[in-house]
Amino acid sequence: MHSKKLLELLQEIVGKEFVTTDRFATFAYLKDASNFGGTHAAGVVRPGSTEEVALILSLANRQRIPVVIRGGGASIYGQPEGVPGHNLLLDMTRMNNVKEINPRSMTVTAQAGIIMSKLELACRREGFYIFTPFVPNHIVSLGGWMSGVAGSAGLWKDIISMTVVLADGTVVTTGGGPGTNRHQPLAYNRTLGGPDFTGLFTGDGGSFGIKTESTVRIRKYPPLVRAGIMEFATLENVLAMMERHVQRDTSFPFDALLVFGAGAMENFAVGTEDVKAFTVQRMAMGYSSDELDCRLAAFHADAQELGGTSNPALEAMAAAMEASAGTEGDPGMDWMALFNGFGRAAWLPFTLPREGFADVYHQLLAWREERRRAADERGYRCNATWEFFTVIDQSTIIGEMDVFFEETHEPGLQAYARDLMRDFQEYAHRLGSIDVYNQGFMADLNATCWSAGFKALFQTVKTSLDPNNILNPGLWTDLRKDPEG
């Protein structure tokens, strides 16, 4: 990256204003939204098209330059390290345009650097819904979400096609449409005509190729919202509610069943002494009052049969959520705005099968409480906790049991929060959790738990697609921490 000729070649591809090796510019990429940090880059380039990305990678591959890809910098486990001090960092956020909203096929095609809130708003203005819950909407990019599967929140099921640039500059279009039939300009199905290569690049952390565009399934926006909130004393009854929910409902984006622990609810009911162990919130979106009334009636009937109770405060909360949604916006809260007020976050997410969840949940909670007491002994005051989980399909539960500390000027707090996150994930993985943030530290930890066959398959695919190992080198493949070698 110190070669004047190389810099000139990059400038010829993207323009002088979109390439820099200046320290004041590369310094900014040492930080991200996490406690783990960003990437030490020798230079930064901001491509504006698939063609420019292809030319950049062809050049980097020939000269064996390590390339790290960055979207919005939203991963809670940090960015890929690559080869510190030698990386060419591709900042994809200049590629932020919606290319087409197709109302007849009910798809949206956008460049992968677009921030999800911008994409969501564009769809909403045309009367369509794209599924974006459980992610930091205002900082995560479409490509980052597809690469890291942030929140495992269901978008992967709606991804029809991707345009991906391989390490040597080859441009690939996946999905049933122009990728598998050059006579068909419309991307309309994910798997027709060949293997599901869209799935190959989903969740790869950016190791197999650089996503530049995607076509995603959208739905007509459901203008009506109904909310129901019930309290439960036991986790077993909550899981029984979840089982009935997944047996009855198939349209999960419109039928959220959210469970909050006592620690989370205390943030909404300050001063209230009687907070039950679990609060279950049913958010139903739809197109007619009759449809939603039936869903909420079923929810309340199941809840009451399983020991759920309500009270005027919960009923008022449900009514307020319905009123705030109206016809203009999504019913979801701006969770990041809420969390920012809690203090320094130690994010402790998990992904587990619904079967056997109760025992593991209690173990994770006990582990967190032990570490929270240890933090108190070190003088790190806990401002709040957050226990939350939900179903994302018939078999899978995702959730968090976060801790928020009072901000101090002591440098040890960030290190403690970072260690808490790392230690929690190592413990949770030993209990069978498989986290979904396939970037930074988490990708390396996930890789230590791979079976021998899975590990060999990854290495085979990586070597085939990226023989010079220039794309996010070290991500996934650095197995030095593997306790089994």
N, C-alpha and C positions, 0 to 999 in steps of 0.2 A: 504493500500500500504506500510505500515511500517512493515508489517509482513515478517520476514525472510523466513518463510515457503512459503508464497505466491510468493515471488520473486524467490525462487528455483523452484516452479511449473511452473512459466512462462519461466524460463530459460530452463527447460526440454522440453518445447514446441518449442521454437524458437532458442535456443542457447544463451549462456551467452552474446555474443557480440551484441545481438539485443534486450536486455532489460536493462533499466537503471532507477535509481531513483536519480542519481546525479543531484545536483542543476544546475551545469553549463550546463547540457544537457537539462533539462526540461525548463530552462530559455528561450532557443531559441524559444520555442513554445508559449511564451507570445506575440510574434509578428507575423504578417502576412502581406499581401500586402495592408491592409486597414488602415484607420484612427481609426478603432474601436478596433483592437487588437486581440490577440489569446486566448489560453486556459491555465489556471493555472492548471497544471497537477502534480500529485504526482509521476507518473511514466510514461515512454514511452516504448511501445513495437512495434517492426517492423516485422510483420508477412511476410512470404514468400510464402504462399500457402493458398488455401481455407481451407484445412484441419487444418492448424494452426489457422486460424481465428475461425473456429468452436470450437476447443479446448479452445481457449482463452475465447470466449463468454460463453461456458458452465461453465467454472470456475468462470467467473465474475458474471454470473447470480446466481450461487449457493451461492456466498458470497456477493451478492447485491453491487457489485462495479460499480460505474458509469463509463461508457465508452464513450469517445468522439472520433469521427472518423475524421481524417484529411488527405486530399490529398495533393495538391500543395500549400494550403493556399492562394488561389487566390480570395476568395470572397471579394468584396469591402465593405461588411457590417460586417466583422468580423467573428470569429469562434464561435461555440457553447460554452457557459460557463460551462455547466454541473454543477458539484458541485465543485467550486473552491477549490483547495488544496487536493481534494480527487480523482480526475479523473485518470483513466487509459487511456492514449491517444494512440490510434492505428494509427501510421504513416503508411499509405498504400503504400508509394512510392517505397518500395522494391519490390512490386508486379508490375513490369514494363515491362513485356515481351509480345511480339506479339506471340500468340500461333499458329495461322494459318491465312494465306490469301488464300481464296478459289476462284480461278479465274472463275470456272464454275458456282458456286452459287452466285458469286460476293458478298462475305461477308468477313469480317475480325473479328477474335476472339482474344481478348487481355485481359490481366489482368487489373483490374480497376485502379490500381495505376499508370499506364503509363501516362506520360505527353503527351498532345495532339500533340505537335509538333513532338515528336518521332513517334507517331502512324501515323501521317500524312505523315512523310517522308518515313516510311516503306511501306505504301500504294503507295506512289508516285513512289518509286523505282521499284515496280512491275507493274506500269502502271495504277494505280487506284486512284480514287479521293474519299476522305472522307470529308464531309462538316464540316468545322471548322471556318468560319468567325465570327467576332464580339466577340471573346474571347481572353483573354491573353494566347495565344497558348503555350508560353514557360514556363508557371507555372501552368496552370490548368490541373488537372488529368481527365482521362476519368470518373472515379467514381464520382469525384467532380462535373463535368459537368452534369452527369446524375442526381445526387442528387439535385443540385442547379439550373439546367436548365439555366446555365449562358447564357445570351443573348437571350434565347428562340430562338436560331438561326436555329432551324429546325432539329437538330440531333435526337430528340425524335421520329420523323417519321421513321427514319432508324433503330432504335433499335429493333432487332428481339428477342433477348433473353438475360436474365441476370442470373448469378449465384449469389444468395444472401444467406447470413448466418443470420438466425433469432437470436433473443436475447438468446434463450436457446441452441444455437449451431446447430439447424436443418439447413441443406443445402437444398435450393430450387433452381430448375432450371425452369425458366419461358419460355413461347413461344412455338409455335407449332414445335415439334421435340422431343428431349429426355425428355423434361419436361412433355409432355402430352402423349407420347408413348415411353415407355422404350425400345421398340424394334427398335426405329429409332435413330441412332446416330447423324444425321445431323439436326442442327437448321436451318430451312429454311422458317419459317413463324411465325408471331407474335401471331396470335389469334386462330389457329386451336386447337380443342380438349378441350377447357376450357375457363374460363374468362381471360381477358387481365390483368394478374397479372404483366406483364412488366410495364404497365401503373401505377399500384398501387405503385411501387417503384420508378418511375420516378418523380423527383421533390419533394421527401419526406424529403429532407434535411438530410437524414441518420437516420431518426427517426424510420423507420419500419424494417430495416435490413441493413447489411453491404454488399455492392456490391463488389464482388471479381473478376468477369469476365463478359464480355459481347460480344455478337455477333452483329455486325452492318453491315447494307447494304452499299456497296460501288458501285461506278460506274466506267466505263472505263474513264480514264483521258482524258478530252477534250483538245487537244493540242493548239487549236487556240483561240485567244482572240481579240475581237473588242470593242472599247470604243467610246461612243458618249457623249458629254457634252453640255448642253444648259442652258441658264439663263432664269429665270422667275421673274416677278415683284410681283405676287400675290400667296398666299398660295392656293387659290381656284383653280387656273389653275394647280398648282402642283398636287393637289389631283385629278383633272380630268385626268392628265397624269397617276397617279397611278391606277385609275379605269380602264383605257384602258389597262394598263399593266397587271393587274390581270385577266381581261377578256380574254386576248389573250394568256397569258403564263401560263403553269402549272409546268414547270421544274424550280422552283425558285432557286435552288442552282446554276444553270448555267445562270440565267437571273436577276442579281441584278439590282435594280433601287434604287440608293442612292441619297438622298436629303441633301444638305448642306446649312445652313443658312449663312447670310452675315458674322457673326462673325467667322465662321469656314473658309470661303474662304479668309478672310483677312490674315490668317496665311500663305496662299500660294501665295498671291498677295500683299506683303508688299509694301506700297507706291502707290498702285493703288487706285485712288479715286472713280472710277465708278464700284462698286461691287453691283450687283443686290441683291435683297432680298433673292433669292433662286437659287441655282445651282443644276441641276439634272444631275446625271451621270449614264449612262447605261453601265454596264459591261456585255458583252455577251460572254460566252464560248461555244465552239462547236467543231464539227468534220470536217466541210468543209467550205470553203470560201463562197460558194453559200448560205449555211444555215445562216451564220452570216451576210452576206450582206443583206439578206432579213430582218433579225431582226433589223439591224441598220437603214435600209431604212424606216421601219415602225415607229421606234422611232423618227426619224427626221421629218417624215411627221406629226405624231401626235403632236410633240412639236411645229412645226411651225404653225399648225392650232390653237393651244391653246396659241399662243403668245410668244413662246420660241424664243430666239435669240442666236446667236453664235458670236464669234469673233476670230481673229487669235490666241490670247493667249489660249483660250479654245481648239481650234483645235490642237495647239501644245501640250497642256497638254494631250489630248486624244491620240495623236500619240506617245508621250513618254510612256504612260502607256501600250500601245500595245507592243511597242518595248521592254520594260523592262520585260514583261511577257515571251516573247519568247516561247520556247518549254520546258523549264526546270523548271519553277516555277509557283506558283499561282499568279494571277494578283493583289491580295490584297496587300496593303501596310502593313508594320510593324507598326501598329498604336501605340503600346505601346512605341516603340522607339521614335516616333514623340511626343507623349504626355509627355514623360519623360523630354523633353527639355522645356516644357512650365512652369514648376514649381510645386508648391504644388496643387494637384488636389482636387476639390470638385466635385465628380461624381454625376450627377443629371439625371439618366435615367428614362424613363417612358414606359409603355406599354398600348396602348389604342385602342379601335375599330376605324377603318377607318371612320365609320359613326359618324358624329359629332366632328371629330378631330379638325377642324379649330378653333372653339370657345375655346376649352380646351387648344390648343397649345398657343394661344395668351395670355390666362390667366397665364399659366405656365411661359411664357417668361416675362410677366410683373412682376410676382412675383420675378423671378430671378434678373431682373434689379433693383428692389427696394432693394433687399438684397446686390447686388453688390455696390450700392451707399452707403449703410450702412457700408460696408466693407471699402470703401474709407475713410469714416469719422473716422473710427477706425485706419486708417493708414496701412491697408492691401492692397497693390497695386495689381491690377489685371493685369496679363501679357497677358492673352488671354481668349477667350471664344470659345465654340464649340457647334454649333447647328447642329444636324444630325438626320435624321430618314429614315426608310425604311419599306417596306412591308415584312412580313414573311409568310403570306398566304393571301387568298382573303379578309379576314376581319380584319386583325390585323396589327397595326403599332407599331414598337419599335423605340426608339430614345433616344437622350441625349441632354442636354443643359448645359454642364459642364462649370465650372469656374476654372481658374488656377491662383494661386497667386504667387507673387515673394517670394521665400524662405527667411525666416528670422530666427534669433536665438531666437526670442521671442516665448515662449511656447504656448502663446495664439493662434497662428495661426492654429495649428493642431486642437485645441478645436473648433475654429471658423469654420473650414472646416467641422469637424464632425457634429457640430450643424446645419450647412447649409444643409448638406446631409439629416440629420434626419428631419429637419423642412420641407424641400422640399418634401420628401416622404409623410409626414403626410398631407401636403396640396394637393399633387397630388392624394393621395388615396381618399380624400374627393371629388375630381373631377372625380373619377371613374378609375384611373390608378390601374393596378394590376401588381406589379413588379415581376420579374422572378428570382431574386437571393434568392432562398429559404434557406437562411442560416443566422446565426447571427441575428443582429437587424432586418433585413428585414422580416425574418420568423415571428418574434413576432408581427411586425406591420401588416403584412398580416393577421395574425390570429385575430387581433382586428376588422377586417372588415368582417369576416366570418358571414354568416347567422347562425341562431340557429341550423338548421338542419345539415348544413355542419360541424359545430363545434361538434355536437353530433356524427356524423358519424366518424370524425377523432378520437375522444376519444374512440369510440367503437373499431376501428381497432387498435389503439395504445395499448389499454389495452389487446386486444386479442393476438397481436403479441409480446408484450413486457410487460407482467403483472407486472414485478418488476421495470419497468421504468428505465432501466439501459442505454438505448441507447440515447445519446444526451439529457439527462433529462432537461426539461424546454423549449426546443426548440418547438415552436408553441404553447405549452400548457400553457405557462405563460401569462395569460390574464389580469394581474393586471392593465395594461394600457388601458384596454378596457373602453372607455368613457361611454358605455352603461351597464357595469357591467357583 
